[in-house]
Amino acid sequence: MRVLAIDTALEACAAAVLDTGQPSGGTQESLAMLRGHAEALMPLVARVMERADLTFADLDRVAVTVGPGSFTGLRVGISAARGIGLAAGKPVVGLSTLAAFATPFIAADDTQPVVAAIDARHDHVYLQVFGPGGRTLVAPRLASLREAAQRAAASGAPRLAGTAAKLVAAAWPADERGPSAVEEQRAPDIAWVARLGAAAQDTGSAPKPLYLRAPDAQPQDAAQLPRR
């Protein structure tokens, strides 16, 4: 299977082409950035596709991270993935950013729990807890740091991953056994996003953003001009 994977959800603009039929696996590129994903993404995708010596028509599917993450970043990646899929007539699958953080750890040892946490600011995180075999123990949610640490501690001595791994570790309940590992990353490994994309079930529906909370920016009704 040939998969183009795209991630612009957090602090990177990344793309990878995975060819499961090739020993080398594929090619990838990731640029660390907080903003500017819209300008960087399509040239980056073009470079990755050129190195893979493929056209969009050669792909079997497109995979994209759908969040949680940056509101702007998510829209950039999902719009690009849906546009490529539509133009090439290929299915597009959406992948949770939390799952993308957790998957490498589950693949390394699926007997121990993994907690994926993304900084949502204002002392909150986006959280998902995975148990043995990658089974979801706590579904994706927005939680306070205190709640996140309590839910993580309840799973045992998990491995913490994601942009808020250190924040959750710092809020750990004093009377609970601490995490077995804390590995903070600013963005998922795009190679694992591609692997998830190859394994994901195609639901036949277009991917949509997984925001988990309302945007910070709100319309200012008082500043609206009267309609004529």
C-alpha positions as CSV (number, residue, x, y, z in Angstrom):
1,M,0.0,0.0,0.0
2,R,1.2,3.5,-0.9
3,V,0.2,6.2,1.6
4,L,0.8,9.9,1.7
5,A,0.7,11.1,5.3
6,I,0.4,14.8,6.3
7,D,0.7,16.4,9.7
8,T,0.3,20.1,10.5
9,A,-1.6,19.7,13.8
10,L,1.1,21.0,16.2
11,E,4.7,22.3,16.0
12,A,5.7,20.8,12.7
13,C,4.8,20.7,9.0
14,A,5.5,17.1,7.9
15,A,4.7,14.7,5.1
16,A,5.8,11.1,4.4
17,V,5.2,8.6,1.7
18,L,5.0,5.0,2.9
19,D,5.2,2.1,0.4
20,T,4.6,-1.1,2.4
21,G,5.8,-3.1,-0.6
22,Q,9.3,-1.6,-0.6
23,P,12.1,-2.7,1.8
24,S,13.1,1.0,2.3
25,G,9.5,1.8,3.4
26,G,9.4,5.3,1.9
27,T,10.5,8.9,2.4
28,Q,9.7,11.7,4.7
29,E,10.4,15.3,5.6
30,S,9.5,17.3,8.7
31,L,10.0,21.0,9.4
32,A,9.7,22.4,13.0
33,M,7.4,25.4,13.0
34,L,4.8,27.1,15.1
35,R,3.1,28.9,12.2
36,G,3.4,29.2,8.5
37,H,2.1,25.7,7.8
38,A,-0.1,26.9,4.9
39,E,2.9,28.3,3.0
40,A,5.2,25.4,3.7
41,L,3.0,22.3,3.2
42,M,2.4,21.9,-0.5
43,P,6.1,22.5,-1.5
44,L,7.1,20.0,1.2
45,V,4.5,17.4,-0.1
46,A,5.9,18.0,-3.7
47,R,9.5,17.3,-2.5
48,V,8.5,14.1,-0.7
49,M,6.4,12.8,-3.7
50,E,9.3,13.6,-6.0
51,R,11.8,11.7,-3.9
52,A,9.4,8.8,-3.8
53,D,9.1,9.0,-7.6
54,L,5.3,8.9,-7.4
55,T,2.4,10.9,-8.6
56,F,-0.8,11.4,-6.6
57,A,-2.5,8.9,-8.9
58,D,0.0,6.2,-7.8
59,L,-1.2,6.5,-4.1
60,D,-3.7,4.2,-2.5
61,R,-4.8,6.7,0.1
62,V,-4.0,9.9,1.9
63,A,-3.8,10.1,5.7
64,V,-3.9,13.2,7.9
65,T,-3.8,14.1,11.6
66,V,-7.2,15.6,12.6
67,G,-6.4,16.7,16.1
68,P,-6.5,17.8,18.7
69,G,-4.1,20.5,17.9
70,S,-3.8,24.0,16.5
71,F,-7.1,25.2,15.0
72,T,-5.3,26.8,12.1
73,G,-2.8,24.0,11.6
74,L,-5.6,21.4,11.5
75,R,-7.5,23.2,8.9
76,V,-4.4,23.5,6.7
77,G,-3.6,19.8,6.8
78,I,-7.1,18.5,6.5
79,S,-7.9,20.9,3.6
80,A,-4.8,19.8,1.7
81,A,-5.4,16.1,2.3
82,R,-9.0,16.3,1.2
83,G,-8.0,18.4,-1.9
84,I,-5.4,15.9,-2.9
85,G,-7.7,13.0,-2.3
86,L,-10.5,14.6,-4.4
87,A,-8.2,15.5,-7.3
88,A,-6.6,12.1,-7.4
89,G,-9.8,10.1,-6.6
90,K,-8.2,8.5,-3.6
91,P,-9.7,7.9,-0.1
92,V,-8.6,10.1,2.8
93,V,-8.4,8.8,6.4
94,G,-8.2,11.0,9.5
95,L,-6.0,10.0,12.4
96,S,-6.0,11.2,16.0
97,T,-2.9,13.2,17.0
98,L,-3.0,11.5,20.4
99,A,-3.0,8.1,18.9
100,A,-0.1,9.1,16.7
101,F,1.9,10.1,19.8
102,A,1.1,6.8,21.6
103,T,1.5,4.3,18.8
104,P,5.3,4.0,18.8
105,F,5.2,3.2,22.5
106,I,2.4,0.7,22.1
107,A,4.3,-1.0,19.2
108,A,7.4,-1.2,21.4
109,D,5.5,-2.8,24.3
110,D,1.8,-3.2,24.3
111,T,1.6,-4.7,27.8
112,Q,2.1,-1.3,29.5
113,P,-0.2,1.7,29.5
114,V,0.6,4.8,27.5
115,V,-0.8,8.3,28.2
116,A,-0.8,10.8,25.4
117,A,-1.1,14.4,26.4
118,I,-1.1,17.7,24.4
119,D,-0.8,21.1,26.0
120,A,-4.1,22.9,25.6
121,R,-2.9,25.9,27.6
122,H,-4.4,27.5,30.7
123,D,-3.5,24.5,32.8
124,H,-5.4,22.1,30.6
125,V,-4.4,19.3,28.3
126,Y,-5.9,17.1,25.7
127,L,-5.6,13.6,27.0
128,Q,-6.1,9.9,26.0
129,V,-5.1,6.9,28.1
130,F,-4.3,3.6,26.4
131,G,-4.1,0.3,28.2
132,P,-2.7,-3.1,27.3
133,G,-3.0,-4.0,23.6
134,G,-3.6,-0.3,22.8
135,R,-7.2,-0.4,24.2
136,T,-8.6,3.0,25.1
137,L,-9.1,3.4,28.8
138,V,-9.8,7.1,28.8
139,A,-11.3,8.5,25.5
140,P,-9.9,11.7,24.1
141,R,-10.9,14.7,26.2
142,L,-10.0,18.1,27.5
143,A,-8.9,17.9,31.1
144,S,-7.3,20.0,33.8
145,L,-3.7,19.1,34.6
146,R,-4.8,17.8,38.0
147,E,-7.5,15.6,36.4
148,A,-5.2,14.4,33.7
149,A,-2.5,13.4,36.2
150,Q,-5.1,11.5,38.3
151,R,-6.5,9.6,35.4
152,A,-3.0,8.8,34.2
153,A,-1.9,7.6,37.6
154,A,-5.0,5.4,37.8
155,S,-3.7,3.3,34.9
156,G,-0.6,2.3,36.9
157,A,2.9,3.5,36.0
158,P,2.3,4.6,32.4
159,R,4.6,6.0,29.8
160,L,3.8,9.7,29.1
161,A,4.1,11.0,25.6
162,G,3.2,14.2,23.8
163,T,3.8,18.0,24.1
164,A,2.4,18.0,27.7
165,A,4.2,14.9,29.0
166,K,6.3,16.9,31.4
167,L,3.4,19.0,32.6
168,V,1.4,15.9,33.5
169,A,4.4,14.4,35.3
170,A,4.9,17.5,37.3
171,A,1.2,17.4,38.5
172,W,1.5,13.7,39.5
173,P,-0.3,12.8,42.7
174,A,2.2,12.5,45.5
175,D,0.7,9.2,46.9
176,E,0.8,7.4,43.5
177,R,3.5,5.5,41.7
178,G,5.2,7.7,39.2
179,P,5.3,7.3,35.4
180,S,7.7,4.7,34.0
181,A,8.9,7.1,31.3
182,V,8.3,10.7,30.3
183,E,9.1,11.6,26.6
184,E,8.0,15.0,25.5
185,Q,7.7,15.6,21.8
186,R,6.6,18.7,19.9
187,A,4.9,16.7,17.1
188,P,4.2,13.1,16.2
189,D,6.7,11.1,14.2
190,I,5.4,11.4,10.6
191,A,6.6,7.9,9.8
192,W,4.2,6.5,12.4
193,V,1.4,8.7,11.1
194,A,2.0,7.0,7.7
195,R,1.9,3.5,9.3
196,L,-1.3,4.4,11.1
197,G,-2.7,5.6,7.8
198,A,-1.9,2.3,6.2
199,A,-3.6,0.3,9.0
200,A,-6.6,2.6,9.5
201,Q,-10.1,1.6,8.4
202,D,-11.5,3.6,5.5
203,T,-14.9,4.8,6.7
204,G,-15.8,6.4,3.4
205,S,-16.4,9.8,5.0
206,A,-14.2,12.9,4.8
207,P,-12.0,13.5,7.8
208,K,-13.1,16.4,10.1
209,P,-11.1,18.3,12.8
210,L,-11.2,16.8,16.3
211,Y,-11.1,20.1,18.3
212,L,-12.3,18.9,21.8
213,R,-13.0,22.5,22.7
214,A,-14.4,25.7,21.3
215,P,-12.0,28.2,19.8
216,D,-10.6,30.9,22.0
217,A,-11.6,33.7,19.5
218,Q,-15.3,34.7,19.8
219,P,-17.3,37.0,17.6
220,Q,-17.6,40.5,19.0
221,D,-21.3,41.3,18.6
222,A,-20.9,44.7,20.1
223,A,-18.5,45.7,17.4
224,Q,-20.7,44.6,14.5
225,L,-21.8,47.3,12.0
226,P,-25.5,47.7,11.5
227,R,-26.8,46.0,8.4
228,R,-28.5,48.2,5.8
